[in-house]
Amino acid sequence: MPFERLTLGGNAWVDYDGSWLSYEHMKRLHRALVEEVAWSQRPITVFGKEVLQPRLIGWAGLCPYRYSNQTLAPKPYGPVLHALLRDIQAVTGLEFNHVLLNRYRNGSDHMGPHADDEPELGPSPQIAALSLGASRKFVLEPKPKKLRHRKVVMSLEPGSLMVMGGRIQHGWRHAVPKQLKVENERINVTFRKVIYDPGQAPKRLYPSGPKEK
Ligand SMILES: O=C(O)CCC(=O)C(=O)O
C-alpha cells in the first residue's frame, strides 16, 4: 500500500502506510531486534529531577545524538538494523544516519508530548518511524495551547511506516500515551538525520534541551 498523506496545519504532514510489512515479516523483525539491540532503561533529568524513562531504548548511529539532556554516543549498526536502514532509505527516498528505538513493554510504558526539534536535526527534520508489535495510539497536537483542540489521534499498526515531515516538529508535539489495557509490547524504530560537525564546539551544537520524551 502506498503512503497516504495527512496534512496538518502550518505546513506539517504525516505520510502513513499501515501495512508496509506483512504480519510475518513484522514478527520476524521484532524478534530479531529484541535480540540484536542493547536495550536499557536510562535516567533523564526532568525539571531538575532524575527519573527513569518510562520505556526501554536502544540506538545506533555514526554520530552522537543529544535529546532530553542526554547524549547517545555513536554506536555501530547491527546487521539487522543496517539492512533495515537501507530499506527505509530506499522506500522513503530520504537519507538517515541515526536510529533510535523505543520499546514499550506494555501499555504502561509511554512517551510524553514532545517535538523532535533539536537544532542538530535541522530546520525541517523528516523522521521515519516503523511500528512493530502491539498497536498503540499516537497523538499529535499543535504546540500553542489555544489550538490543542485540533489534536489528531492515529493508531499506529504493527508493520506500519510513518514519515513526519514539513514543519511538523516546529508546530506540533507528538506522544504515545499510556493504554493500560495493552498487554503486549511494541517496538518503534525511528530514523533521523543528525547534522553533525565534529569541528563545532559541542556546547553550540548541543544546547541543553528542557524536554522530556
Ligand atoms: O513510539 C512512537 O511511535 C513515537 C516515538 C517518538 O516520538 C520519538 O522517538 O521521538
The ligand as a MOL file (V3000), in Angstrom:
LIG
                    3D

  0  0  0     0  0            999 V3000
M  V30 BEGIN CTAB
M  V30 COUNTS 10 9 0 0 0
M  V30 BEGIN ATOM
M  V30 1 O 6.8540 5.3310 19.6210 0
M  V30 2 C 6.4790 6.1640 18.8210 0
M  V30 3 O 5.6370 5.9340 17.9560 0
M  V30 4 C 6.9870 7.5870 18.9180 0
M  V30 5 C 8.4740 7.7010 19.0390 0
M  V30 6 C 8.8870 9.1270 19.2010 0
M  V30 7 O 8.0690 10.0140 19.3340 0
M  V30 8 C 10.2850 9.5170 19.2120 0
M  V30 9 O 11.1770 8.6310 19.1560 0
M  V30 10 O 10.5510 10.7370 19.2980 0
M  V30 END ATOM
M  V30 BEGIN BOND
M  V30 1 2 1 2
M  V30 2 1 2 3
M  V30 3 1 2 4
M  V30 4 1 4 5
M  V30 5 1 5 6
M  V30 6 2 6 7
M  V30 7 1 6 8
M  V30 8 2 8 9
M  V30 9 1 8 10
M  V30 END BOND
M  V30 END CTAB
M  END
